Each structure stands twice: as C-alpha cells, then as structure tokens.
C-alpha cells in the first residue's frame, strides 16, 4: 500500500518537472523580453518561470488525471 503511494508521488513529481521543462522550452520561442523595458531582464525571467510553472503544472495535471481515469475505466467493466 505504501509502495503504491510512493510510486504515485514519484510519477507525479517527475511528470510535473518534465512538463515544466517542456513549457520553459516552448516559452523561450515567444520572446517575452520585448514586452519589457531595457534593463528588466530579471522581471522577464521571473515571468518565464511563473508561466512555465503554470503551464507545465496544468499540462501535467491533465496527463496524470488522464492516466488515473484510464485506470478507473476497468471498474466499469466489472
């Protein structure tokens, strides 16, 4: 029982990290720095980080929910 909880935790953390990284890579192509004034690189990087976390976490939650739902479909067939 505790092993299942630990595996779920590891899968969830790994999924979040992967999707946050993918969101970061995708946001790098947007060039948000152009929206900021000169000498505001720190603020633009903070925005990149926050947007990456928001987008990555949302995508990861969808992915994890989809896996969970697909596992629960087996109960419908019983």
N, C-alpha and C positions, 0 to 999 in steps of 0.2 A: 504494500500500500504506500509506504513512504517512498519507495523507489519510483512509483508512478508520478508522485507529486514532484520529486526531484527531476525526473526526466521532462515533465511538462515545464518546469521552471527553466531548465537549460534550453529547451526548444524555444520557449518564449523569448528569453534574453537574446539568444543567437539570432532569432528572426528579427527582433527589433534592431539589433546592431546592423545586420545586413541591409535591412530596408532603409535605415537612417543613412548608411553609407551610399546606397543607391540614390537616395533623394539628394544627398550632397553633390554627387557627381552630376546628376541631372540639372541641379540648380546652378552649377558652375557655368553652364552654357547660356544662362539668361542674362548675365552681365548686370547685376543689380547695382554695381558700383556707380553706374552712370546716373542713377537716380539721386545720388548723394553729392553734396558739395565736395570740393577738394579738401584734402586732409581729414576726411571722415572714414578712413579705411576700417577703423575699429568698429564703428557702428554698422558698416555694411557686412563685416564678418559676423557680428552678433546676429544680424538679421538672417544671414545664411544658416547659422547654427540653429536658430529658433525655427526657421521654416523647414530645415532638414528634419528636425525632431518631430515637428507637427505632421509633415507629410509622411515620413518614414513610419512613425507610430501608427498613423491611420491605415496605411497600407499593410503593415504587419498585423494589426488587429483584424483587418478583413481576412488576411491569409490564415491566421490562426483560428478565427471563427469558422471559416470555410472548412478547414480540416476537422474541427470539432463537430460541425454539423454533418459532415460526410461520415464520421464515425458513428453518430447517433442515428443515421438512417437505418442501420442494421436492426435497431429496436422496432422499426416499423414492420420489418419482415417476420418478426417472431409471432 
